[in-house]
């Protein structure tokens, strides 16, 4: 369905926003990963994606502004430019390769990266090549599967950034990516008033999720925060494989 028609459906969307915003503000990412599948149970998936982009722009921008003094600016710049360069690559790949194949490859690669990171892998080389590669892959995934987070999470975790710097850096990249996504949706005529109305209606719930995420931050140390990030990354891989199997 393309709009919410019952209180039960409103509750599901509100819960999706609350859970996604809490995770995003606690771990630094996860809004689309958690928000889209939950919302898509009661509203059209296309609408769920665009609503998530609108609301994700809010949470990402808030964290980017909040962490502007501690973010790794050169790293964020490389990832952002790489993301922009990767967008046309993803559009081309999406035309040439079946979506299901791409999703399977994504799921397997994300789970492999999660396993390697869980075993303590670190990027200690001063080379900036891994960030450029992660940025380009992120942009390609954004324009092909609308899933740009995993490559960024993997490379930032491998750099072993403090969780506060991780949040600030990755959300700066997310904020730019969300703006680009909205521009792309506008150009293709996919933005509609109902999506904006639904997004605005859930802003109080979003605020509650942000407040809860801020509270949880104070209760989670670096080790637990890293485990939470890796858990969400693993969830992204599993979700991709489930999506491919269902398709």
Residue pairs with C-beta under 8 A, 6 or more apart in sequence:
1 9
1 42
1 43
1 44
2 43
2 44
2 47
2 194
3 43
3 47
3 194
3 198
4 10
4 13
4 42
4 43
4 198
8 42
9 42
9 43
12 38
12 39
12 41
12 42
13 38
13 39
13 42
13 43
13 198
13 202
14 202
14 205
15 38
16 34
16 35
16 38
16 39
17 35
17 39
17 55
17 202
17 205
17 206
17 209
18 205
18 206
18 208
18 209
18 212
19 34
19 35
19 38
19 209
20 30
20 31
20 32
20 33
20 34
20 35
20 38
20 52
20 55
20 209
21 31
21 55
21 59
21 205
21 206
21 208
21 209
21 210
21 212
21 213
22 209
22 210
22 212
22 213
22 216
23 29
23 30
23 31
23 33
23 34
23 213
23 232
24 30
24 31
24 56
24 59
24 60
24 63
24 209
24 213
25 59
25 63
25 209
25 210
25 212
25 213
25 214
25 216
25 217
26 213
26 216
26 217
26 220
26 225
26 228
27 167
27 225
27 228
27 229
27 232
28 63
28 163
28 166
28 167
28 170
28 171
28 229
29 149
29 152
29 153
29 170
29 171
29 174
29 229
29 232
30 149
30 232
31 52
31 55
31 56
31 59
31 60
32 49
32 52
32 53
32 56
32 146
32 147
32 149
33 147
33 149
33 232
33 235
33 236
33 239
35 48
35 51
35 52
35 55
35 56
36 45
36 48
36 49
36 52
37 239
39 47
39 48
39 51
39 52
40 48
43 51
43 198
46 190
47 192
47 194
47 195
47 198
49 146
50 185
50 190
50 191
50 192
50 195
51 195
51 198
51 199
51 202
53 178
53 181
53 182
53 185
54 182
54 195
54 196
54 199
55 199
55 202
55 203
55 206
56 174
56 178
57 175
57 178
57 179
57 182
58 203
58 206
59 171
59 206
59 210
60 171
60 172
60 174
60 175
60 178
61 171
61 175
62 210
63 167
63 168
63 171
64 71
64 168
64 171
64 172
64 174
64 175
66 168
67 164
67 165
67 167
67 168
67 169
67 171
67 172
68 168
68 172
70 164
70 165
70 168
71 165
71 168
71 169
71 172
72 161
72 165
72 168
72 169
75 131
75 156
75 159
75 169
76 169
76 172
76 173
78 128
78 131
78 132
78 135
79 131
79 134
79 135
79 138
79 152
79 155
79 169
79 170
79 173
80 135
80 172
80 173
80 176
80 177
81 135
82 131
82 132
82 133
82 134
82 135
82 136
82 138
82 139
83 135
83 136
83 138
83 139
83 142
83 148
83 173
83 176
83 177
83 180
84 139
84 176
84 180
85 135
85 136
85 139
86 135
86 136
86 137
86 138
86 139
86 140
86 141
86 142
86 143
87 139
87 140
87 142
87 143
87 180
88 143
89 136
89 139
89 140
89 143
90 139
90 140
90 141
90 142
90 143
90 144
90 145
91 143
91 144
93 102
93 140
93 144
94 102
94 143
94 144
94 145
99 144
99 145
99 247
100 244
100 247
102 144
102 145
103 145
103 240
103 241
103 243
103 244
103 247
104 240
104 241
104 244
106 141
106 145
106 147
106 150
106 237
106 240
107 237
107 238
107 239
107 240
107 241
107 243
107 244
108 237
108 241
109 150
109 237
110 150
110 154
110 233
110 234
110 236
110 237
110 240
111 234
111 237
111 238
111 241
113 150
113 154
113 233
114 154
114 230
114 233
114 234
114 237
117 154
117 157
117 158
117 230
117 233
118 230
121 158
122 158
122 159
122 160
123 130
123 155
123 158
123 159
130 155
130 158
131 155
133 151
133 155
134 151
134 152
134 154
134 155
135 151
135 152
135 173
137 151
138 148
138 149
138 150
138 151
138 152
138 173
138 177
139 148
139 177
141 147
141 148
141 150
141 151
142 148
142 177
142 180
142 181
143 184
145 240
146 181
147 236
147 240
148 174
148 177
149 170
149 174
149 236
150 233
150 236
150 237
152 170
152 173
152 174
153 170
153 229
153 232
153 233
154 233
156 166
156 169
156 170
157 166
157 226
157 229
157 230
157 233
161 169
162 222
163 222
163 225
163 226
163 229
166 229
182 191
185 191
217 225
220 228
